[in-house]
Amino acid sequence: MSPDPKQAEAPRPRRPLRVLMVEDSQADALMLARVLERGGFDPAYERVETREAMDQALRRQPWDVVLADHSMPQFSAPAALELVKEHGLDVPFIVVSGLIEEETAVAAMRAGAHDYVMKERLARLVSVVERELREAEVRRARREYEAELRQAREELEIRVEQRTAALRAANLELENVIGERRRLENELLEIAENERRRIGFDLHDDLGQKLTGLSLMVKGLERRLAVERHAAAADAGRIHDLIDHLIRHTHNLAHECSSLDASGDNLPAVLEGLAANVKKMFAIPCAFSVKGAIPDLPGDITLQLHKIAQEAVSNAIKHGRAKNVGIALARTSEQLILTIENDGVPFALPTKARNRMGLRIMNYRARTVGASLEIQPLRGSGTVVTCSLPMKENPVRAGTR
């Protein structure tokens, strides 16, 4: 059985097409509609022939294509094209005219018309409309893509701004925390200094005076026993000598505790004075050396470095039982390095060494001026304390010794 020819040639559904015809001839409008129908479209069209009518049509509904006659008694294709632009529409605009010179058609294309078709050659109208509809769809898709891309970019910028604001707030909070920590550390240092001064004054004013009184009493006892030729007179003399030694030691301790401040910005001179004071107070060698051009530092930096050196020397003598101490100051291209070496018992760094008050205070002092502190045992015996202070490339003033 042969197939039914009617079933084999079933017509394809027509594509709906909204057409705005700028045309003063109803017959020509019908002719254009029939051409589009034969081309597979189902045109729903409206014919206008004045600017006012076209303006209302553009406002009333969207259009898929505009077919405009070039020249009419009350209107024209160029004027219609300008009106489309005023409405901000991207709709295929095709000039369909019976009499149009090539230069005029080219001028219309340059003005924004998408193509032109002569009325005596309407066979190409369908292909022109199909092509312009495809290109209009491409432009629409491109606009949607660009709009999405622009929206994504704006959302990204908003998120970046929000993240930046959050980071700025977090940074401000961190700065406040750091500032509060520095304030507390400075208060701790001040409390420690005040306590040491108080101990120094107590040693001098209380214990020192009592020892002096005791020394006078023992001296009187020694003299009375000597007059009586008592056998204990020699013992009383030795007791008096021991008390005098304690008075001198107490005086030195009081001086060490109460005279803590270093004045001036000449760090080498301050450290040299510390070395001389160590020799005097503890009667042990304390060498001082300096290498390189040492800049005049702000008073607070000089003070903190001096107190770090003082604490390191005191620990070496009291806890390390050192017999020799060395203080060195060196300037490199990037750092100012202060080292305090001793030959005493090597410093052991147990797990909880950070809980030692003296070590914590030394670290606080170093951090206060932006320096780093390191304590290492030496080979054999002894300990070295190293405090490294980053330096600017061009110090304001510098002096050599």
Contacts in CASP RR format, 6 or more apart in sequence:
PFRMAT RR
TARGET T0000
AUTHOR 0000-0000-0000
METHOD contacts of the structure
MODEL  1
MSPDPKQAEAPRPRRPLRVLMVEDSQADALMLARVLERGGFDPAYERVET
REAMDQALRRQPWDVVLADHSMPQFSAPAALELVKEHGLDVPFIVVSGLI
EEETAVAAMRAGAHDYVMKERLARLVSVVERELREAEVRRARREYEAELR
QAREELEIRVEQRTAALRAANLELENVIGERRRLENELLEIAENERRRIG
FDLHDDLGQKLTGLSLMVKGLERRLAVERHAAAADAGRIHDLIDHLIRHT
HNLAHECSSLDASGDNLPAVLEGLAANVKKMFAIPCAFSVKGAIPDLPGD
ITLQLHKIAQEAVSNAIKHGRAKNVGIALARTSEQLILTIENDGVPFALP
TKARNRMGLRIMNYRARTVGASLEIQPLRGSGTVVTCSLPMKENPVRAGT
R
12 40 0 8 1.000
14 37 0 8 1.000
14 40 0 8 1.000
14 41 0 8 1.000
14 42 0 8 1.000
15 40 0 8 1.000
15 41 0 8 1.000
15 42 0 8 1.000
16 41 0 8 1.000
16 42 0 8 1.000
16 44 0 8 1.000
17 36 0 8 1.000
17 41 0 8 1.000
17 42 0 8 1.000
17 43 0 8 1.000
17 44 0 8 1.000
17 64 0 8 1.000
17 65 0 8 1.000
17 129 0 8 1.000
18 43 0 8 1.000
18 44 0 8 1.000
18 45 0 8 1.000
18 61 0 8 1.000
18 62 0 8 1.000
18 63 0 8 1.000
18 64 0 8 1.000
18 65 0 8 1.000
19 32 0 8 1.000
19 33 0 8 1.000
19 36 0 8 1.000
19 43 0 8 1.000
19 44 0 8 1.000
19 45 0 8 1.000
19 46 0 8 1.000
19 63 0 8 1.000
19 64 0 8 1.000
19 65 0 8 1.000
19 66 0 8 1.000
19 67 0 8 1.000
20 45 0 8 1.000
20 46 0 8 1.000
20 48 0 8 1.000
20 54 0 8 1.000
20 57 0 8 1.000
20 58 0 8 1.000
20 63 0 8 1.000
20 65 0 8 1.000
20 66 0 8 1.000
20 67 0 8 1.000
21 29 0 8 1.000
21 32 0 8 1.000
21 45 0 8 1.000
21 46 0 8 1.000
21 47 0 8 1.000
21 48 0 8 1.000
21 66 0 8 1.000
21 67 0 8 1.000
21 68 0 8 1.000
22 48 0 8 1.000
22 49 0 8 1.000
22 54 0 8 1.000
22 66 0 8 1.000
22 67 0 8 1.000
22 68 0 8 1.000
22 69 0 8 1.000
22 72 0 8 1.000
22 75 0 8 1.000
22 77 0 8 1.000
22 80 0 8 1.000
23 29 0 8 1.000
23 32 0 8 1.000
23 47 0 8 1.000
23 48 0 8 1.000
23 49 0 8 1.000
23 67 0 8 1.000
23 68 0 8 1.000
23 69 0 8 1.000
23 72 0 8 1.000
23 96 0 8 1.000
24 49 0 8 1.000
24 69 0 8 1.000
24 72 0 8 1.000
24 73 0 8 1.000
24 74 0 8 1.000
24 75 0 8 1.000
25 69 0 8 1.000
26 47 0 8 1.000
28 69 0 8 1.000
28 119 0 8 1.000
29 45 0 8 1.000
29 47 0 8 1.000
31 119 0 8 1.000
31 122 0 8 1.000
32 45 0 8 1.000
32 67 0 8 1.000
32 96 0 8 1.000
32 122 0 8 1.000
32 125 0 8 1.000
33 43 0 8 1.000
33 45 0 8 1.000
35 122 0 8 1.000
35 125 0 8 1.000
35 126 0 8 1.000
36 43 0 8 1.000
36 125 0 8 1.000
36 126 0 8 1.000
36 129 0 8 1.000
37 43 0 8 1.000
38 126 0 8 1.000
39 126 0 8 1.000
40 126 0 8 1.000
41 126 0 8 1.000
41 129 0 8 1.000
46 57 0 8 1.000
48 54 0 8 1.000
48 57 0 8 1.000
48 75 0 8 1.000
49 72 0 8 1.000
49 73 0 8 1.000
49 74 0 8 1.000
49 75 0 8 1.000
50 74 0 8 1.000
50 75 0 8 1.000
51 74 0 8 1.000
51 75 0 8 1.000
51 79 0 8 1.000
51 80 0 8 1.000
51 83 0 8 1.000
54 75 0 8 1.000
54 80 0 8 1.000
54 83 0 8 1.000
55 83 0 8 1.000
57 63 0 8 1.000
58 83 0 8 1.000
58 84 0 8 1.000
58 87 0 8 1.000
58 89 0 8 1.000
59 87 0 8 1.000
62 91 0 8 1.000
63 91 0 8 1.000
64 91 0 8 1.000
64 92 0 8 1.000
64 133 0 8 1.000
65 91 0 8 1.000
65 92 0 8 1.000
65 93 0 8 1.000
65 94 0 8 1.000
65 129 0 8 1.000
65 132 0 8 1.000
65 133 0 8 1.000
66 80 0 8 1.000
66 84 0 8 1.000
66 91 0 8 1.000
66 92 0 8 1.000
66 93 0 8 1.000
66 94 0 8 1.000
67 94 0 8 1.000
67 96 0 8 1.000
68 77 0 8 1.000
68 80 0 8 1.000
68 81 0 8 1.000
68 93 0 8 1.000
68 94 0 8 1.000
68 95 0 8 1.000
68 96 0 8 1.000
69 77 0 8 1.000
69 95 0 8 1.000
69 96 0 8 1.000
69 97 0 8 1.000
69 98 0 8 1.000
70 76 0 8 1.000
70 77 0 8 1.000
70 95 0 8 1.000
70 97 0 8 1.000
70 98 0 8 1.000
70 99 0 8 1.000
70 100 0 8 1.000
70 104 0 8 1.000
70 108 0 8 1.000
70 116 0 8 1.000
71 77 0 8 1.000
71 97 0 8 1.000
71 99 0 8 1.000
71 100 0 8 1.000
77 95 0 8 1.000
77 97 0 8 1.000
77 108 0 8 1.000
77 113 0 8 1.000
78 108 0 8 1.000
78 111 0 8 1.000
80 93 0 8 1.000
81 93 0 8 1.000
81 108 0 8 1.000
81 111 0 8 1.000
81 112 0 8 1.000
81 113 0 8 1.000
84 91 0 8 1.000
84 93 0 8 1.000
90 136 0 8 1.000
90 139 0 8 1.000
90 140 0 8 1.000
90 143 0 8 1.000
91 136 0 8 1.000
92 114 0 8 1.000
92 129 0 8 1.000
92 132 0 8 1.000
92 133 0 8 1.000
92 135 0 8 1.000
92 136 0 8 1.000
93 112 0 8 1.000
93 113 0 8 1.000
93 114 0 8 1.000
94 113 0 8 1.000
94 114 0 8 1.000
94 115 0 8 1.000
94 116 0 8 1.000
94 117 0 8 1.000
94 125 0 8 1.000
94 128 0 8 1.000
94 129 0 8 1.000
94 132 0 8 1.000
95 105 0 8 1.000
95 108 0 8 1.000
95 113 0 8 1.000
95 115 0 8 1.000
95 116 0 8 1.000
95 117 0 8 1.000
96 116 0 8 1.000
96 117 0 8 1.000
96 118 0 8 1.000
96 119 0 8 1.000
96 122 0 8 1.000
96 125 0 8 1.000
97 116 0 8 1.000
97 118 0 8 1.000
97 119 0 8 1.000
98 118 0 8 1.000
98 119 0 8 1.000
98 120 0 8 1.000
100 116 0 8 1.000
100 118 0 8 1.000
105 116 0 8 1.000
108 116 0 8 1.000
109 115 0 8 1.000
109 116 0 8 1.000
114 132 0 8 1.000
114 135 0 8 1.000
115 128 0 8 1.000
115 131 0 8 1.000
115 132 0 8 1.000
117 124 0 8 1.000
117 125 0 8 1.000
117 128 0 8 1.000
182 368 0 8 1.000
185 364 0 8 1.000
185 367 0 8 1.000
185 368 0 8 1.000
186 368 0 8 1.000
188 361 0 8 1.000
188 364 0 8 1.000
189 361 0 8 1.000
189 364 0 8 1.000
189 365 0 8 1.000
189 368 0 8 1.000
192 357 0 8 1.000
192 361 0 8 1.000
193 260 0 8 1.000
196 257 0 8 1.000
196 258 0 8 1.000
196 260 0 8 1.000
197 257 0 8 1.000
197 258 0 8 1.000
197 260 0 8 1.000
199 257 0 8 1.000
200 253 0 8 1.000
200 254 0 8 1.000
200 256 0 8 1.000
200 257 0 8 1.000
200 258 0 8 1.000
201 254 0 8 1.000
201 258 0 8 1.000
203 250 0 8 1.000
203 253 0 8 1.000
203 254 0 8 1.000
203 257 0 8 1.000
204 250 0 8 1.000
204 251 0 8 1.000
204 254 0 8 1.000
204 255 0 8 1.000
204 258 0 8 1.000
207 250 0 8 1.000
208 247 0 8 1.000
208 250 0 8 1.000
208 251 0 8 1.000
208 254 0 8 1.000
211 243 0 8 1.000
211 246 0 8 1.000
211 247 0 8 1.000
211 250 0 8 1.000
212 247 0 8 1.000
214 243 0 8 1.000
215 240 0 8 1.000
215 243 0 8 1.000
215 244 0 8 1.000
215 247 0 8 1.000
218 236 0 8 1.000
218 237 0 8 1.000
218 239 0 8 1.000
218 240 0 8 1.000
218 243 0 8 1.000
219 240 0 8 1.000
221 236 0 8 1.000
222 233 0 8 1.000
222 236 0 8 1.000
222 237 0 8 1.000
222 239 0 8 1.000
222 240 0 8 1.000
225 232 0 8 1.000
225 233 0 8 1.000
225 236 0 8 1.000
226 233 0 8 1.000
252 280 0 8 1.000
252 281 0 8 1.000
255 281 0 8 1.000
256 277 0 8 1.000
256 281 0 8 1.000
256 314 0 8 1.000
260 307 0 8 1.000
260 310 0 8 1.000
261 303 0 8 1.000
262 270 0 8 1.000
262 302 0 8 1.000
262 303 0 8 1.000
262 306 0 8 1.000
262 307 0 8 1.000
264 270 0 8 1.000
264 299 0 8 1.000
264 302 0 8 1.000
265 296 0 8 1.000
265 297 0 8 1.000
265 298 0 8 1.000
265 299 0 8 1.000
265 302 0 8 1.000
266 296 0 8 1.000
266 302 0 8 1.000
267 294 0 8 1.000
267 297 0 8 1.000
267 301 0 8 1.000
267 302 0 8 1.000
267 305 0 8 1.000
267 306 0 8 1.000
267 329 0 8 1.000
268 290 0 8 1.000
268 294 0 8 1.000
268 329 0 8 1.000
268 401 0 8 1.000
270 302 0 8 1.000
270 306 0 8 1.000
271 288 0 8 1.000
271 290 0 8 1.000
271 305 0 8 1.000
271 306 0 8 1.000
271 309 0 8 1.000
271 327 0 8 1.000
271 329 0 8 1.000
271 338 0 8 1.000
272 288 0 8 1.000
273 288 0 8 1.000
274 288 0 8 1.000
274 306 0 8 1.000
274 309 0 8 1.000
274 310 0 8 1.000
274 313 0 8 1.000
274 327 0 8 1.000
275 286 0 8 1.000
275 287 0 8 1.000
275 288 0 8 1.000
275 325 0 8 1.000
275 326 0 8 1.000
275 327 0 8 1.000
276 286 0 8 1.000
278 284 0 8 1.000
278 286 0 8 1.000
278 313 0 8 1.000
278 317 0 8 1.000
278 325 0 8 1.000
279 285 0 8 1.000
279 286 0 8 1.000
282 317 0 8 1.000
284 317 0 8 1.000
284 322 0 8 1.000
284 323 0 8 1.000
284 324 0 8 1.000
284 325 0 8 1.000
285 323 0 8 1.000
285 324 0 8 1.000
285 325 0 8 1.000
286 313 0 8 1.000
286 324 0 8 1.000
286 325 0 8 1.000
286 326 0 8 1.000
286 327 0 8 1.000
287 324 0 8 1.000
287 325 0 8 1.000
287 326 0 8 1.000
287 327 0 8 1.000
288 326 0 8 1.000
288 327 0 8 1.000
288 328 0 8 1.000
288 329 0 8 1.000
289 326 0 8 1.000
289 327 0 8 1.000
289 328 0 8 1.000
289 329 0 8 1.000
290 328 0 8 1.000
290 329 0 8 1.000
290 330 0 8 1.000
290 401 0 8 1.000
291 328 0 8 1.000
291 329 0 8 1.000
291 330 0 8 1.000
291 331 0 8 1.000
292 330 0 8 1.000
292 331 0 8 1.000
292 400 0 8 1.000
293 331 0 8 1.000
293 398 0 8 1.000
293 399 0 8 1.000
293 400 0 8 1.000
294 329 0 8 1.000
294 331 0 8 1.000
294 336 0 8 1.000
294 398 0 8 1.000
294 399 0 8 1.000
294 400 0 8 1.000
294 401 0 8 1.000
295 331 0 8 1.000
295 336 0 8 1.000
295 391 0 8 1.000
295 395 0 8 1.000
295 396 0 8 1.000
295 397 0 8 1.000
295 398 0 8 1.000
295 399 0 8 1.000
296 395 0 8 1.000
296 396 0 8 1.000
296 397 0 8 1.000
296 398 0 8 1.000
296 399 0 8 1.000
297 305 0 8 1.000
297 336 0 8 1.000
300 368 0 8 1.000
300 369 0 8 1.000
301 369 0 8 1.000
301 389 0 8 1.000
304 365 0 8 1.000
304 366 0 8 1.000
304 368 0 8 1.000
304 369 0 8 1.000
304 371 0 8 1.000
305 338 0 8 1.000
305 369 0 8 1.000
305 371 0 8 1.000
305 387 0 8 1.000
305 389 0 8 1.000
307 365 0 8 1.000
308 338 0 8 1.000
308 362 0 8 1.000
308 365 0 8 1.000
308 366 0 8 1.000
308 373 0 8 1.000
308 385 0 8 1.000
308 387 0 8 1.000
309 327 0 8 1.000
309 338 0 8 1.000
309 340 0 8 1.000
311 358 0 8 1.000
311 361 0 8 1.000
311 362 0 8 1.000
312 340 0 8 1.000
312 362 0 8 1.000
312 385 0 8 1.000
313 325 0 8 1.000
313 327 0 8 1.000
313 340 0 8 1.000
313 342 0 8 1.000
315 347 0 8 1.000
315 358 0 8 1.000
316 322 0 8 1.000
316 325 0 8 1.000
316 340 0 8 1.000
316 342 0 8 1.000
316 344 0 8 1.000
316 383 0 8 1.000
317 325 0 8 1.000
317 342 0 8 1.000
319 345 0 8 1.000
320 342 0 8 1.000
320 344 0 8 1.000
320 345 0 8 1.000
320 347 0 8 1.000
320 382 0 8 1.000
320 383 0 8 1.000
321 344 0 8 1.000
321 345 0 8 1.000
322 342 0 8 1.000
322 343 0 8 1.000
322 344 0 8 1.000
322 382 0 8 1.000
323 343 0 8 1.000
323 344 0 8 1.000
324 342 0 8 1.000
324 343 0 8 1.000
325 340 0 8 1.000
325 341 0 8 1.000
325 342 0 8 1.000
326 340 0 8 1.000
326 341 0 8 1.000
326 342 0 8 1.000
327 338 0 8 1.000
327 339 0 8 1.000
327 340 0 8 1.000
328 338 0 8 1.000
328 339 0 8 1.000
328 340 0 8 1.000
328 341 0 8 1.000
329 336 0 8 1.000
329 337 0 8 1.000
329 338 0 8 1.000
330 336 0 8 1.000
330 337 0 8 1.000
330 339 0 8 1.000
331 337 0 8 1.000
331 391 0 8 1.000
334 390 0 8 1.000
334 391 0 8 1.000
335 388 0 8 1.000
335 389 0 8 1.000
335 390 0 8 1.000
335 391 0 8 1.000
336 388 0 8 1.000
336 389 0 8 1.000
336 391 0 8 1.000
337 386 0 8 1.000
337 387 0 8 1.000
337 388 0 8 1.000
337 389 0 8 1.000
338 386 0 8 1.000
338 387 0 8 1.000
338 388 0 8 1.000
338 389 0 8 1.000
339 384 0 8 1.000
339 385 0 8 1.000
339 386 0 8 1.000
339 387 0 8 1.000
340 384 0 8 1.000
340 385 0 8 1.000
341 378 0 8 1.000
341 382 0 8 1.000
341 383 0 8 1.000
341 384 0 8 1.000
341 385 0 8 1.000
342 382 0 8 1.000
342 383 0 8 1.000
343 378 0 8 1.000
343 381 0 8 1.000
343 382 0 8 1.000
344 381 0 8 1.000
344 382 0 8 1.000
344 383 0 8 1.000
345 381 0 8 1.000
345 382 0 8 1.000
345 383 0 8 1.000
346 377 0 8 1.000
346 378 0 8 1.000
346 380 0 8 1.000
346 381 0 8 1.000
346 382 0 8 1.000
346 383 0 8 1.000
347 375 0 8 1.000
347 376 0 8 1.000
347 377 0 8 1.000
347 382 0 8 1.000
347 383 0 8 1.000
348 377 0 8 1.000
349 375 0 8 1.000
353 359 0 8 1.000
354 360 0 8 1.000
354 363 0 8 1.000
359 375 0 8 1.000
362 373 0 8 1.000
362 385 0 8 1.000
363 373 0 8 1.000
366 372 0 8 1.000
366 373 0 8 1.000
366 387 0 8 1.000
369 389 0 8 1.000
370 389 0 8 1.000
370 390 0 8 1.000
371 387 0 8 1.000
371 388 0 8 1.000
371 389 0 8 1.000
371 390 0 8 1.000
372 387 0 8 1.000
372 388 0 8 1.000
373 385 0 8 1.000
373 386 0 8 1.000
373 387 0 8 1.000
374 385 0 8 1.000
374 386 0 8 1.000
374 387 0 8 1.000
374 388 0 8 1.000
375 383 0 8 1.000
375 384 0 8 1.000
375 385 0 8 1.000
375 386 0 8 1.000
376 383 0 8 1.000
376 384 0 8 1.000
376 386 0 8 1.000
377 383 0 8 1.000
377 384 0 8 1.000
378 384 0 8 1.000
END
